[in-house]
Amino acid sequence: MSEPMHESPTGPGFDELHPILLVATPWRARTYILAELQERGYEVRALPGIHHALGYLIRRPAVQPVLVVLDTTGDPDLGPETARDLFEMTAPAPWVVITSAVHENLPEEMTASPRVHVLRRPVTVGDVVAKIVELLQQVADESSATH
């Protein structure tokens, strides 16, 4: 008797050409968020800084992230221009931005965008993952409404 085949999860975030893009210089934040998302079956590209993320997308034009998670802490290359570049390259994907309690480190027009959802520290990995799951559900609902 053969084992039943388990279907792979489907929907936003489960496709290698439409992954979640996780950009976080602090290795602990990147590792913990990555582990939690992978445990749930999501396709994630975890990169240690904004220049790595830009390079990744430039080298792989077929990849269009379904969602971007950006931790603004400790990335010396994160500035208004690099943030805008990544924002434009990943449109229309929603963003979850993890910032300090005081400084967002992003241009005001980005933080005012309905695509950007700011989480101020202190936040837990659970807070970040819950926001990601919520936004991916919204993406799925919008996608099914247009098809």
TIDO-526960 format. One record per atom (N, C-alpha, C): x negated, y, z. Coordinates in steps of 0.02 Angstrom, whole numbers, padded with zeros to 5 digits, always signed. Each point is the difference from the previous one (the first is absolute). Example, Ala and Ser with C-alpha at 12.3 -4.5 7.8 and 13.67 -1.06 7.14 Angstrom:
<recs>
-00660-00284+00390+00045+00059+00000-00045+00060+00000+00018+00053-00036-00042+00059+00003+00039+00055+00037
</recs>
This chain:
<recs>
-00042-00059+00000+00042+00059+00000-00045+00062+00000+00013+00045-00045-00043+00058-00006+00023+00056+00047-00049+00041+00018+00015+00058+00044+00040+00052-00039+00046+00034+00032+00036+00054-00035-00048+00057-00016+00009+00029-00058-00042+00056-00020+00023+00063+00038-00048+00036+00027+00016+00063+00033-00008+00056-00050+00052+00040-00007-00004+00056-00046-00042+00056+00030-00037+00032-00043-00038+00059+00022+00049+00057+00012-00015+00042+00049+00043+00058+00012+00001+00044-00063+00054+00033-00010+00005+00046-00057+00023+00068+00025-00008+00049-00042+00020+00068+00017-00060+00045+00006+00012+00063+00018-00054+00048+00005-00054-00022+00050-00063+00003-00023-00056-00016+00044-00023-00072-00005+00034-00041-00041-00019-00070-00006-00030-00016-00068-00020+00051-00038-00025-00008-00068-00071+00029-00003-00048-00039-00028-00069+00024+00000-00011+00062-00043+00044+00014-00048-00006+00061-00039+00037+00059+00032+00039-00015+00052+00036+00051+00038-00010-00012+00075-00063+00003+00021-00014-00014+00071+00012+00060+00045-00006-00012+00064-00005+00054+00048-00073+00021+00000-00013+00064-00006-00069+00026+00002-00012+00028+00070-00046-00031+00036-00016+00019+00068-00069+00033+00000-00002+00064+00016-00062+00039-00001-00013+00025+00071-00050-00030+00031-00015+00017+00070-00075-00009+00012-00033+00054+00019-00071-00003+00016-00013-00038+00065+00040+00012+00053-00012-00038+00062+00013-00075-00012-00050-00042+00009+00007-00070-00017+00052-00036+00043+00007+00021+00062+00049-00035+00042+00071+00012-00025+00016+00063-00015+00067+00015-00026+00013-00037-00064-00050+00001-00045+00008-00033-00065+00010-00076+00009-00041-00029+00043+00002-00072+00011+00066-00022+00032+00022+00035+00051+00061-00020+00035+00062+00009-00043+00004+00055-00036+00058+00011-00044-00001-00051-00057-00059-00011-00029-00006-00049-00054+00022-00069+00024-00023-00021+00058+00017-00067+00025+00075-00007+00010+00032+00051+00028+00072-00003+00012+00039-00003-00066-00021+00039-00049+00035-00001-00065-00011-00065-00037-00061-00026+00002-00014-00064-00033+00038-00057+00034+00007+00003+00065+00038-00050+00037+00072-00002-00024+00026+00057-00021+00069+00004-00026+00004-00017-00074-00058-00014-00031-00001-00021-00069-00010+00056-00051-00013+00061+00023-00008+00056-00046-00068-00004-00037-00001+00025-00060-00060+00009-00041-00028+00068+00020-00060+00001+00027-00029+00062+00026-00071+00009-00028-00016+00060-00020-00069+00018-00018-00023+00048+00054-00046-00022+00042-00024+00040+00056-00069+00028-00018-00006+00066+00003-00061+00034-00020-00023+00048+00055-00067+00008+00008-00025+00038+00057-00005+00075-00009+00032+00028-00050-00002+00072-00008+00033+00022-00065+00013+00064-00005+00037+00026-00058-00039-00007-00065-00065+00008+00002-00039-00009-00062+00003-00072-00024+00000-00047+00045+00007-00071-00018+00068-00011-00032+00052+00031+00027+00068-00008-00027+00005+00030-00070-00028+00059-00009+00001+00032-00066-00038-00043-00051-00058-00023+00019-00040-00043-00044+00036-00064-00018+00031-00030+00049+00038-00062-00011+00054+00011-00053+00039+00054+00008+00055+00012-00047-00025+00021-00069-00055+00036-00003-00028+00019-00065-00024-00063-00038-00032-00046+00036-00025-00061-00032+00055-00050-00017+00058+00007+00031+00055-00047-00011+00064+00039-00017+00003+00027-00061+00058+00041-00018+00067-00036-00001-00001-00067-00003+00063-00037+00001+00030-00003+00070-00040+00013+00051+00024-00003+00069+00036+00065+00017+00062-00007+00023+00040+00057+00021+00027-00016+00070-00032+00027+00052+00023-00016+00068+00073+00016+00011+00032-00044+00038+00070+00010+00017+00007+00046+00061-00054+00004+00039-00001+00041+00061-00073+00012+00018-00014+00059+00027-00067+00018+00022+00001+00013+00075-00048-00030+00036-00010+00014+00070-00068+00035+00005-00001+00061+00025-00061+00039+00006-00011+00020+00072-00057-00022+00028-00021+00022+00066-00050+00057-00011+00017+00059+00022-00042+00059-00014-00060+00006+00047-00006-00045+00048-00053+00004+00049-00068-00021-00028-00050+00042+00010-00069-00020-00012-00023-00007-00072+00040+00019-00049-00022-00006-00070-00031+00066-00021-00067+00002-00008-00033+00063-00017+00017+00024-00071+00026-00045-00042+00016+00018-00069+00072+00023-00009+00040-00006+00053+00070+00021-00005+00004+00076+00004+00025+00029-00054+00011+00072-00003+00060+00014-00043+00019+00063-00007+00059+00016-00039-00002-00028-00072-00057+00005-00033-00004-00023-00070+00005-00076-00005-00037-00036+00042+00003-00073-00005+00068-00025+00021+00030+00032+00049+00068-00020+00022+00050+00011-00057-00004+00058-00032+00046+00014-00057-00011-00049-00057-00064-00016-00014-00015-00048-00054+00033-00067+00014-00008-00025+00060+00029-00065+00018+00076+00004-00001+00027+00055+00023+00072+00010+00002+00029-00003-00071-00033+00034-00046+00023+00000-00070-00008-00069-00032-00056-00033+00014-00012-00066-00031+00049-00053+00024+00028+00010+00059+00043-00052+00029+00074+00017-00004+00017+00055-00034+00071+00019-00007+00036-00056-00037+00060-00016+00020+00044+00031+00049-00001-00035+00068-00053-00038+00015-00002-00040+00062+00006+00044+00062+00038-00023+00049+00002+00035+00065-00067-00010+00036-00014+00046+00045-00061-00002+00040+00018-00002+00074-00039-00039+00038+00001+00003+00073-00068+00029+00018-00001+00057+00033-00062+00034+00017-00007+00000+00076-00056-00028+00023-00015-00003+00072-00048+00057+00014+00020+00046+00043-00041+00059+00014-00012+00007+00075-00044+00048+00015-00009+00017+00071+00062+00037+00024+00005+00007+00063+00058+00035+00029+00000+00074-00018-00058+00027-00018-00007+00072-00012-00006+00017-00074-00043-00035-00036-00015+00017-00070+00023-00055-00047+00036+00020-00054+00022-00048-00049-00052-00015-00053-00047+00046-00011-00054-00008-00048+00024-00010-00072+00060+00025-00015+00027-00004-00068+00026+00069-00020+00000+00014-00065+00029+00064-00022+00074+00003+00019+00023+00060+00016+00069+00010+00022+00052-00025-00050-00015+00010-00065+00049-00022-00050+00009-00077+00001-00052-00035+00021+00007-00073+00005+00041-00019+00061-00014+00030+00057+00037-00019+00060+00073+00021-00005+00015+00049-00043+00069+00021-00011+00037-00045-00050-00037-00042-00035+00030-00043-00050+00043-00055+00032+00057-00016-00030+00041-00054+00027-00034-00069-00007-00053-00004-00041-00038-00063-00006-00043-00014+00061-00017+00052+00039-00049-00006+00054+00035-00006+00067-00018-00051+00037+00027-00013+00067-00058-00001+00048-00004+00051+00042-00056+00010+00045+00014-00034+00067-00049-00040+00022+00001-00029+00067-00059+00030+00038+00015+00034+00055-00052+00032+00040-00023-00047+00056-00065+00000+00010-00027-00039+00055+00024+00028+00067+00010-00041+00048-00013-00071+00001+00056-00041-00032-00018-00047-00043+00047-00047-00030-00029-00070+00007+00045-00048-00001-00022-00070+00004+00001-00030-00071-00033-00056-00008+00003-00037-00063+00073-00017-00014+00038-00017+00051+00071-00015-00009+00039+00059-00027-00016+00061+00024+00033+00060-00026-00013+00009-00074-00063-00010-00020-00020+00009-00070+00034-00053-00043-00002-00062+00021+00030-00054-00039+00075+00009-00005+00032+00021+00054+00073+00012-00003+00017+00053-00051-00039+00054-00004+00012+00053-00049-00011-00027-00071-00051-00041-00009-00015-00029-00066+00059-00044-00022+00023-00044+00044+00056-00044-00016+00062+00040-00017+00013+00052+00038+00058+00043-00012-00004+00032-00070-00059+00027-00017-00008+00033-00065+00003-00050-00058-00028-00059+00010+00003-00051-00053+00073-00021-00011+00040-00002+00052+00071-00016-00008+00035+00054-00040-00018+00063+00013+00029+00055-00039-00020-00005-00074-00064-00018-00013-00023-00008-00069+00040-00056-00033+00010-00056+00036+00038-00056-00028+00072+00021-00014+00030+00037+00046+00070+00022-00010+00005+00047-00060-00047+00046-00007+00000+00046-00057-00011-00038-00065-00043-00049+00002-00015-00040-00060+00061-00040-00022+00035-00031+00048+00059-00039-00018+00058+00044-00022+00002+00061+00024+00054+00046-00020-00010+00025-00072-00063+00001-00023-00013+00024-00068+00000-00056-00051+00004-00063+00022+00001-00056-00048+00068-00029-00008
</recs>
